[in-house]
């Protein structure tokens, strides 16, 4: 017996999975989406720790990319509901097995649950004192990441979000095709490594990165260190706000993620193999 599915078989599995996910109760959806936010946030914590004192940006992203796939592996193998992965329910929508209102409701609930889980981890990290790593440099780097993400243009963020979720949904798509845990983990690892190394924008990861940056910015020593040692432009610090987080970053990134996952992966494969 083969231990993998063909692309057309993956489409059928994705269709069935989308129907099942859309039928979860509100309680199950919120609990599982909270866990997904927590998993992705923990991966984001690890990527920041690895990269925070490496001056070579290429090397920093390369190494951060080695640890970040853990987040999606946890989501897929342990079981959780991730906004970017649930974009693939678009296959069930196109097959008229899930209605558009139910699809939107699911994505909205999962997005909110992911936000709650991500912010929870940001609070734990902040109050654990972990941002004191390297004499506060990790706290300063956390601010730098948050400022950078809230200072990009709407267009930059949306298209970066599209590129990100093409890779994330391809990772989820291929994991559906593997029938063993080792295979699922392996096919997830490389696309996610590629997305992190390329620096694309993931809405759920940004929920942690920017939340943690907002918390870190309440510490004056982290703020001054981010300017003096990491080159953060003082004028851009005003972008690091609740408005900057939700309106300037998460709105365009979420839109880009939705286009990349629902259209360029889910719909594209549906039209290729089903329609």
C-alpha positions as CSV (number, residue, x, y, z in Angstrom):
1,X,0.0,0.0,0.0
2,X,1.4,3.4,-1.0
3,X,2.0,5.9,1.8
4,X,1.1,9.0,-0.1
5,X,-1.8,10.5,-2.1
6,X,-1.7,11.7,-5.7
7,X,-2.5,15.4,-6.3
8,X,-6.1,14.6,-7.4
9,X,-6.5,12.4,-4.3
10,X,-5.2,15.3,-2.1
11,X,-7.9,17.4,-3.6
12,X,-10.6,15.0,-2.5
13,X,-9.0,14.8,1.0
14,X,-8.9,18.6,1.1
15,X,-12.6,18.8,0.1
16,X,-13.6,16.3,2.9
17,X,-11.4,18.1,5.4
18,X,-12.9,21.5,4.5
19,X,-16.4,20.1,5.1
20,X,-15.4,18.7,8.4
21,X,-13.7,21.9,9.6
22,X,-16.7,24.0,8.6
23,X,-18.9,21.8,10.7
24,X,-17.0,22.2,14.0
25,X,-19.0,23.8,16.8
26,X,-18.1,27.3,17.9
27,X,-16.5,26.0,21.1
28,X,-14.3,23.5,19.3
29,X,-13.3,26.1,16.6
30,X,-12.3,28.7,19.2
31,X,-10.4,26.3,21.4
32,X,-8.5,24.8,18.5
33,X,-7.8,28.2,16.9
34,X,-6.4,29.4,20.2
35,X,-4.0,26.5,20.2
36,X,-3.0,27.2,16.6
37,X,-2.2,30.8,17.6
38,X,-0.2,29.5,20.5
39,X,1.8,27.1,18.3
40,X,2.6,29.7,15.7
41,X,3.6,32.2,18.4
42,X,5.9,29.8,20.0
43,X,7.6,29.2,16.7
44,X,7.8,33.0,16.3
45,X,9.5,33.3,19.7
46,X,12.1,30.8,18.7
47,X,12.8,32.5,15.4
48,X,13.3,35.9,17.1
49,X,15.7,34.3,19.7
50,X,17.8,32.7,16.9
51,X,17.9,35.9,14.8
52,X,18.2,38.7,17.3
53,X,22.0,38.9,17.6
54,X,23.0,37.9,14.0
55,X,23.9,41.0,12.0
56,X,23.8,39.2,8.6
57,X,20.1,39.3,7.6
58,X,20.4,36.5,5.2
59,X,22.0,34.2,7.7
60,X,19.5,35.3,10.4
61,X,16.5,34.4,8.2
62,X,18.1,31.2,7.1
63,X,18.5,30.0,10.7
64,X,15.1,31.4,11.9
65,X,13.6,29.4,9.0
66,X,15.0,26.2,10.5
67,X,12.9,26.5,13.7
68,X,9.7,28.1,12.5
69,X,8.3,25.1,10.7
70,X,7.7,23.6,14.2
71,X,4.7,25.8,14.5
72,X,2.8,24.4,11.5
73,X,3.9,20.8,12.3
74,X,2.3,21.2,15.7
75,X,-0.9,22.6,14.0
76,X,-1.2,19.7,11.6
77,X,0.0,16.8,13.7
78,X,-1.2,17.8,17.2
79,X,-4.4,19.3,15.7
80,X,-5.4,22.9,15.6
81,X,-7.3,25.5,13.5
82,X,-5.1,28.0,11.7
83,X,-6.5,30.9,9.7
84,X,-4.0,30.5,6.8
85,X,-4.5,26.8,6.5
86,X,-8.3,27.1,6.7
87,X,-8.2,29.2,3.6
88,X,-8.2,25.8,1.8
89,X,-11.8,25.3,2.8
90,X,-12.3,27.3,-0.5
91,X,-12.2,23.9,-2.2
92,X,-15.4,22.8,-0.4
93,X,-16.9,26.2,-1.2
94,X,-16.2,25.8,-4.9
95,X,-17.7,22.3,-4.7
96,X,-20.8,23.8,-3.1
97,X,-20.4,21.6,0.0
98,X,-19.8,24.7,2.2
99,X,-21.6,28.0,1.8
100,X,-19.8,31.3,1.5
101,X,-21.3,32.7,4.8
102,X,-20.2,29.5,6.7
103,X,-16.7,29.9,5.2
104,X,-16.5,33.5,6.2
105,X,-17.8,32.7,9.7
106,X,-15.2,30.0,10.1
107,X,-12.3,32.2,9.0
108,X,-13.4,35.0,11.3
109,X,-13.7,32.8,14.3
110,X,-10.3,31.1,13.6
111,X,-8.6,34.5,13.0
112,X,-9.9,35.7,16.4
113,X,-8.9,32.6,18.2
114,X,-5.4,32.7,16.6
115,X,-5.1,36.3,17.8
116,X,-6.0,35.3,21.3
117,X,-3.5,32.5,21.4
118,X,-0.7,34.7,19.9
119,X,-1.3,37.5,22.4
120,X,-1.4,35.0,25.3
121,X,2.1,33.8,24.3
122,X,3.3,37.4,23.9
123,X,2.2,38.2,27.5
124,X,3.9,35.0,28.8
125,X,7.2,35.9,27.1
126,X,7.1,39.5,28.3
127,X,6.4,38.7,31.9
128,X,8.8,35.7,31.9
129,X,11.7,38.2,31.4
130,X,12.8,36.3,28.3
131,X,13.2,39.6,26.4
132,X,16.2,40.4,28.7
133,X,18.3,37.9,26.6
134,X,21.6,39.4,25.5
135,X,21.3,42.3,28.0
136,X,17.9,43.4,26.6
137,X,18.9,43.0,22.9
138,X,16.1,40.5,22.3
139,X,13.6,43.0,23.6
140,X,15.1,45.7,21.3
141,X,15.1,43.3,18.4
142,X,11.4,42.5,19.1
143,X,10.6,46.2,18.8
144,X,12.6,46.4,15.6
145,X,10.6,43.6,14.0
146,X,7.3,45.2,15.1
147,X,8.3,48.6,13.7
148,X,9.4,47.1,10.4
149,X,6.2,45.2,10.0
150,X,4.0,48.3,10.7
151,X,6.0,50.6,8.5
152,X,5.5,48.8,5.2
153,X,3.0,49.9,2.6
154,X,-0.4,48.3,2.1
155,X,0.6,47.0,-1.3
156,X,3.9,45.6,0.0
157,X,2.2,43.7,2.8
158,X,-0.7,42.4,0.7
159,X,1.6,40.9,-2.0
160,X,4.0,39.6,0.6
161,X,1.0,37.9,2.3
162,X,0.0,36.3,-1.0
163,X,3.5,34.8,-1.5
164,X,3.5,33.6,2.1
165,X,0.3,31.7,2.0
166,X,1.0,30.1,-1.3
167,X,3.8,28.4,0.5
168,X,1.9,27.8,3.7
169,X,-1.1,26.2,2.0
170,X,1.2,24.2,-0.3
171,X,2.8,22.8,2.9
172,X,-0.7,22.0,4.3
173,X,-1.8,20.6,1.0
174,X,1.2,18.2,0.7
175,X,0.8,17.2,4.4
176,X,-2.6,15.9,3.4
177,X,-0.9,13.7,0.9
178,X,1.4,12.0,3.4
179,X,0.0,9.1,5.3
180,X,2.6,9.0,8.1
181,X,3.8,11.6,10.6
182,X,7.4,11.7,9.3
183,X,6.2,12.4,5.8
184,X,3.8,15.1,7.0
185,X,6.6,16.8,9.0
186,X,9.0,16.6,6.1
187,X,6.8,18.1,3.5
188,X,5.8,20.9,5.9
189,X,9.4,21.8,6.8
190,X,10.8,22.9,3.5
191,X,8.0,25.3,2.2
192,X,7.8,27.0,5.6
193,X,11.6,27.3,5.8
194,X,11.5,28.9,2.4
195,X,8.7,31.4,3.4
196,X,10.6,32.5,6.5
197,X,14.0,32.7,4.7
198,X,12.3,34.8,2.0
199,X,10.8,37.2,4.6
200,X,7.1,36.9,3.6
201,X,4.2,38.1,5.8
202,X,2.1,35.7,7.8
203,X,-0.9,37.2,9.5
204,X,-0.9,34.8,12.5
205,X,2.9,35.1,13.1
206,X,2.5,38.9,12.9
207,X,-0.1,38.7,15.7
208,X,2.7,37.5,18.0
209,X,5.5,39.7,16.5
210,X,3.6,42.9,16.8
211,X,1.9,42.1,20.1
212,X,5.3,41.3,21.6
213,X,6.8,44.5,20.1
214,X,4.0,46.6,21.7
215,X,4.7,45.0,25.1
216,X,8.5,45.4,24.7
217,X,8.0,49.1,23.7
218,X,6.7,49.8,27.2
219,X,10.3,49.2,28.5
220,X,12.4,52.4,28.0
221,X,15.7,50.5,27.9
222,X,14.5,48.2,25.1
223,X,13.4,51.3,23.2
224,X,16.7,53.1,23.5
225,X,18.6,50.0,22.7
226,X,16.6,49.4,19.5
227,X,17.5,52.9,18.3
228,X,21.1,53.0,19.4
229,X,22.2,49.4,18.6
230,X,19.7,48.2,16.0
231,X,19.1,51.3,13.9
232,X,15.4,51.7,14.5
233,X,14.3,55.1,13.1
234,X,12.7,57.1,16.0
235,X,10.1,58.6,13.6
236,X,8.8,55.1,12.7
237,X,8.1,54.2,16.4
238,X,4.8,55.9,16.1
239,X,3.7,53.2,13.6
240,X,4.0,50.6,16.4
241,X,0.5,51.0,17.8
242,X,-2.8,49.2,18.0
243,X,-3.9,51.0,14.9
244,X,-0.6,50.1,13.2
245,X,-1.0,46.5,14.2
246,X,-4.5,45.9,13.0
247,X,-5.1,48.5,10.2
248,X,-1.6,49.0,8.7
249,X,-0.4,45.4,9.0
250,X,-3.0,42.7,9.7
251,X,-5.6,43.9,7.3
252,X,-3.4,43.8,4.2
253,X,-1.5,40.7,5.3
254,X,-4.8,38.8,6.1
255,X,-6.2,39.8,2.7
256,X,-3.0,38.7,0.9
257,X,-2.9,35.4,2.8
258,X,-6.6,34.8,1.8
259,X,-5.8,35.4,-1.8
260,X,-2.7,33.3,-1.8
261,X,-4.2,30.3,0.0
262,X,-7.9,30.3,-1.1
263,X,-7.3,31.3,-4.7
264,X,-3.8,30.4,-5.9
265,X,-3.7,27.0,-4.1
266,X,-7.3,25.9,-3.2
267,X,-9.2,27.2,-6.2
268,X,-6.3,26.6,-8.6
269,X,-6.1,22.9,-7.8
270,X,-9.9,22.6,-7.8
271,X,-10.1,24.0,-11.3
272,X,-7.2,21.8,-12.4
273,X,-8.4,18.5,-11.1
274,X,-12.1,18.8,-10.3
275,X,-13.9,21.2,-12.5
